[in-house]
Amino acid sequence: RIHPDDRSTVDEKLEESRERPGDVIEWEHRLRSSRTRYKWILARSISVQDARGQVYRVVGLLTDITERREAE
């Protein structure tokens, strides 16, 4: 459901999040909301480590910013 042109950015940012536990990583991408429409999303992620320093979870937040992007 991620726009094909944004797939590599999403993959890179998720990898960056795993490599930088505790840091909030932020990016924008398009996400399909129906068969023909994409919405712009502001994504934020942070990786969480266990006691041994291993990343065991990536927590994320998605915010619809379509109106803002269309107004730009």
Accessible surface in RSA format (square Angstrom, percent):
REM  Atomic radii and reference values for relative SASA: ProtOr
REM  Chains: A
REM  Algorithm: Lee & Richards
REM  Probe-radius: 1.40
REM  Slices: 20
REM RES _ NUM      All-atoms   Total-Side   Main-Chain    Non-polar    All polar
REM                ABS   REL    ABS   REL    ABS   REL    ABS   REL    ABS   REL
RES ARG A   1   176.30  74.0 136.21  69.4  40.10  95.5  58.22  79.6 118.08  71.6
RES ILE A   2    36.94  21.0  23.66  17.6  13.28  32.0  23.66  17.0  13.28  36.0
RES HIS A   3    33.32  18.2  33.32  23.2   0.00   0.0  10.80  11.1  22.52  26.2
RES PRO A   4   100.50  73.2  77.83  70.9  22.67  82.4  84.01  69.4  16.49 102.5
RES ASP A   5   108.19  75.8  80.55  80.2  27.64  65.4  22.84  53.8  85.35  85.1
RES ASP A   6    16.40  11.5  16.35  16.3   0.05   0.1   0.52   1.2  15.88  15.8
RES ARG A   7   106.70  44.8 106.70  54.4   0.00   0.0  44.90  61.4  61.80  37.5
RES SER A   8    66.71  56.4  61.70  82.3   5.02  11.6  41.39  88.1  25.33  35.5
RES THR A   9    50.23  35.7  49.92  50.6   0.31   0.7  22.13  29.7  28.09  42.5
RES VAL A  10     5.88   3.9   5.88   5.3   0.00   0.0   5.88   5.1   0.00   0.0
RES ASP A  11    67.99  47.6  62.51  62.2   5.48  13.0  28.07  66.1  39.93  39.8
RES GLU A  12   115.87  66.5 106.61  80.7   9.26  22.0  45.53  88.1  70.34  57.4
RES LYS A  13    60.25  29.4  60.25  37.0   0.00   0.0  22.70  20.4  37.56  40.0
RES LEU A  14    55.57  30.9  55.57  39.8   0.00   0.0  55.57  39.0   0.00   0.0
RES GLU A  15    75.87  43.6  75.87  57.4   0.00   0.0  34.48  66.7  41.39  33.8
RES GLU A  16    45.49  26.1  44.04  33.3   1.45   3.4  18.89  36.5  26.60  21.7
RES SER A  17     0.00   0.0   0.00   0.0   0.00   0.0   0.00   0.0   0.00   0.0
RES ARG A  18   105.33  44.2  96.53  49.2   8.80  21.0  40.16  54.9  65.17  39.5
RES GLU A  19   117.89  67.7  87.42  66.1  30.47  72.5  37.65  72.8  80.24  65.5
RES ARG A  20   105.02  44.1  99.82  50.9   5.20  12.4  43.87  60.0  61.16  37.1
RES PRO A  21    44.48  32.4  22.96  20.9  21.52  78.2  23.70  19.6  20.78 129.1
RES GLY A  22    50.65  62.5   0.00   N/A  50.65  62.5  29.50  81.0  21.14  47.4
RES ASP A  23    60.46  42.4  56.76  56.5   3.70   8.7   9.54  22.5  50.92  50.8
RES VAL A  24    92.30  60.7  67.27  60.9  25.03  60.3  67.27  58.5  25.03  67.9
RES ILE A  25     6.52   3.7   4.73   3.5   1.79   4.3   6.52   4.7   0.00   0.0
RES GLU A  26    91.96  52.8  73.25  55.4  18.71  44.6  18.64  36.1  73.32  59.9
RES TRP A  27    21.65   8.7  12.50   6.0   9.15  21.5  21.65  11.5   0.00   0.0
RES GLU A  28    56.07  32.2  39.10  29.6  16.98  40.4  16.47  31.9  39.60  32.3
RES HIS A  29     7.35   4.0   7.32   5.1   0.03   0.1   3.27   3.4   4.08   4.7
RES ARG A  30    55.36  23.2  55.36  28.2   0.00   0.0   9.66  13.2  45.70  27.7
RES LEU A  31    35.53  19.8  35.03  25.1   0.49   1.2  35.03  24.6   0.49   1.3
RES ARG A  32    98.08  41.2  95.52  48.7   2.56   6.1   3.09   4.2  94.99  57.6
RES SER A  33    54.18  45.8  18.33  24.5  35.85  82.6  22.56  48.0  31.63  44.3
RES SER A  34    57.21  48.3  41.81  55.8  15.40  35.5  51.78 110.3   5.43   7.6
RES ARG A  35   226.97  95.3 199.70 101.8  27.27  64.9  75.46 103.1 151.51  91.8
RES THR A  36   130.16  92.6  95.91  97.2  34.25  81.6  76.17 102.3  53.99  81.6
RES ARG A  37   108.63  45.6 104.95  53.5   3.67   8.7  46.67  63.8  61.96  37.6
RES TYR A  38    71.57  33.4  55.36  31.5  16.21  42.2  40.25  30.2  31.32  38.6
RES LYS A  39    68.40  33.4  68.40  42.0   0.00   0.0  21.16  19.0  47.23  50.3
RES TRP A  40    54.75  22.0  54.75  26.5   0.00   0.0  34.17  18.2  20.58  33.4
RES ILE A  41    12.44   7.1  12.44   9.3   0.00   0.0  12.44   9.0   0.00   0.0
RES LEU A  42    18.50  10.3  18.50  13.2   0.00   0.0  18.50  13.0   0.00   0.0
RES ALA A  43     1.60   1.5   1.60   2.5   0.00   0.0   1.60   2.3   0.00   0.0
RES ARG A  44    77.18  32.4  74.93  38.2   2.25   5.4  21.01  28.7  56.18  34.0
RES SER A  45     4.35   3.7   3.02   4.0   1.33   3.1   4.35   9.3   0.00   0.0
RES ILE A  46    55.28  31.5  55.28  41.2   0.00   0.0  55.28  39.8   0.00   0.0
RES SER A  47     3.39   2.9   0.00   0.0   3.39   7.8   0.00   0.0   3.39   4.8
RES VAL A  48    48.15  31.7  44.87  40.6   3.28   7.9  48.15  41.8   0.00   0.0
RES GLN A  49    85.78  48.0  64.33  47.0  21.45  51.1   8.70  18.5  77.09  58.5
RES ASP A  50    45.10  31.6  30.76  30.6  14.34  33.9  28.41  66.9  16.69  16.6
RES ALA A  51   116.45 107.1  66.02 101.9  50.43 114.7  78.85 111.0  37.60  99.6
RES ARG A  52   190.67  80.1 158.97  81.0  31.70  75.5  78.82 107.7 111.85  67.8
RES GLY A  53    35.73  44.1   0.00   N/A  35.73  44.1  21.36  58.6  14.37  32.2
RES GLN A  54   103.75  58.0 102.17  74.7   1.58   3.8  20.68  44.0  83.07  63.0
RES VAL A  55    53.06  34.9  24.53  22.2  28.52  68.7  24.53  21.3  28.52  77.4
RES TYR A  56   120.06  56.1  84.87  48.3  35.19  91.6  64.63  48.6  55.43  68.3
RES ARG A  57   133.44  56.0 125.74  64.1   7.70  18.3  31.93  43.6 101.51  61.5
RES VAL A  58    55.73  36.7  27.28  24.7  28.45  68.5  27.28  23.7  28.45  77.2
RES VAL A  59    69.58  45.8  64.92  58.8   4.66  11.2  68.69  59.7   0.89   2.4
RES GLY A  60    56.31  69.4   0.00   N/A  56.31  69.4  20.99  57.6  35.32  79.1
RES LEU A  61   102.92  57.3 100.55  71.9   2.38   6.0 102.79  72.2   0.14   0.4
RES LEU A  62   105.74  58.9  78.88  56.4  26.85  67.5  79.03  55.5  26.71  71.9
RES THR A  63    54.81  39.0  51.27  52.0   3.54   8.4  46.92  63.0   7.89  11.9
RES ASP A  64    77.06  54.0  49.88  49.6  27.18  64.3  31.67  74.5  45.39  45.3
RES ILE A  65    16.53   9.4  12.34   9.2   4.19  10.1  16.53  11.9   0.00   0.0
RES THR A  66     6.41   4.6   6.08   6.2   0.34   0.8   6.08   8.2   0.34   0.5
RES GLU A  67   151.19  86.8 142.91 108.1   8.28  19.7  58.46 113.1  92.73  75.7
RES ARG A  68   109.28  45.9  99.49  50.7   9.79  23.3  71.17  97.3  38.11  23.1
RES ARG A  69    68.92  28.9  57.23  29.2  11.69  27.8   3.00   4.1  65.92  40.0
RES GLU A  70   116.03  66.6  82.88  62.7  33.16  78.9  44.14  85.4  71.89  58.7
RES ALA A  71    90.33  83.1  48.83  75.4  41.50  94.4  60.14  84.7  30.19  80.0
RES GLU A  72   142.31  81.7  75.56  57.2  66.76 158.9  73.32 141.8  69.00  56.3
END  Absolute sums over single chains surface
CHAIN  1 A     5170.9       4155.9       1015.0       2483.3       2687.6
END  Absolute sums over all chains
TOTAL          5170.9       4155.9       1015.0       2483.3       2687.6
